[in-house]
Amino acid sequence: MTTGVSVRHNWQHGEISALFELPFSELMYRAQTVHRQFFDPNAVQISTLLSIKTGACPEDCKYCPQSIHHNAELETEKLMQVQAVLEEAQAAKTQGASRFCMGAAWKHLRAKDMPM
């Protein structure tokens, strides 16, 4: 779908600043014009999001209902088994998803969280 337009990597500070000064509708128009140069304007990417570990996150992100610091009446679920995640990913693909995203409520992974 490309039209021979190359991607620039040499933007000057003034050019970037000028973009921030554009009215929103003009910025959207320009973005859509560039998008159409590289992508089918009628294509929609179908994505599936799966929570592979829900609730009981020790972080205190004020916006997130997964945090143990907020009473969001969210049922805590342990980390899903790898096979179950693979089955969900296959089901998403079968249903037309081209992207499969996984979300997990925790601060960081530990070795015991992801056995090899």
C-alpha positions, 0 to 999 in steps of 0.5 A, spaced: 500 500 500 506 504 500 506 510 495 514 510 495 514 515 500 520 514 505 519 515 512 523 521 515 528 520 521 531 527 520 526 532 523 528 538 526 526 541 532 522 547 529 518 542 525 516 538 531 514 544 534 510 546 529 506 540 529 504 541 536 501 548 534 496 545 529 489 545 530 487 538 532 482 537 526 488 539 521 493 534 525 488 528 525 487 530 517 495 529 516 495 523 520 490 520 516 493 522 510 500 519 512 496 512 514 493 511 508 500 512 504 502 505 508 495 502 510 489 500 507 484 505 510 478 500 511 482 495 514 481 494 522 486 490 526 482 485 531 485 484 537 484 480 543 486 482 550 486 476 556 488 478 563 492 472 565 493 474 572 487 478 575 487 482 582 492 483 588 497 487 585 502 490 590 502 496 586 498 503 588 497 505 581 491 510 582 487 508 576 487 501 576 482 496 579 487 491 580 491 494 585 490 491 592 490 498 595 483 499 592 476 496 593 474 494 586 470 488 588 475 484 583 475 477 584 483 475 584 485 470 580 492 466 580 496 466 574 493 462 568 497 455 566 501 456 560 496 451 556 490 455 558 493 461 555 495 458 549 488 455 548 485 462 549 490 465 544 488 459 539 481 461 540 482 468 539 486 467 532 480 462 530 475 468 531 479 473 527 484 476 532 491 478 529 494 480 535 493 477 542 495 481 548 496 479 555 495 483 561 497 481 568 497 484 575 503 484 578 509 488 580 514 484 576 516 477 574 519 472 579 523 466 576 517 461 580 512 465 576 514 463 569 517 456 569 521 454 563 
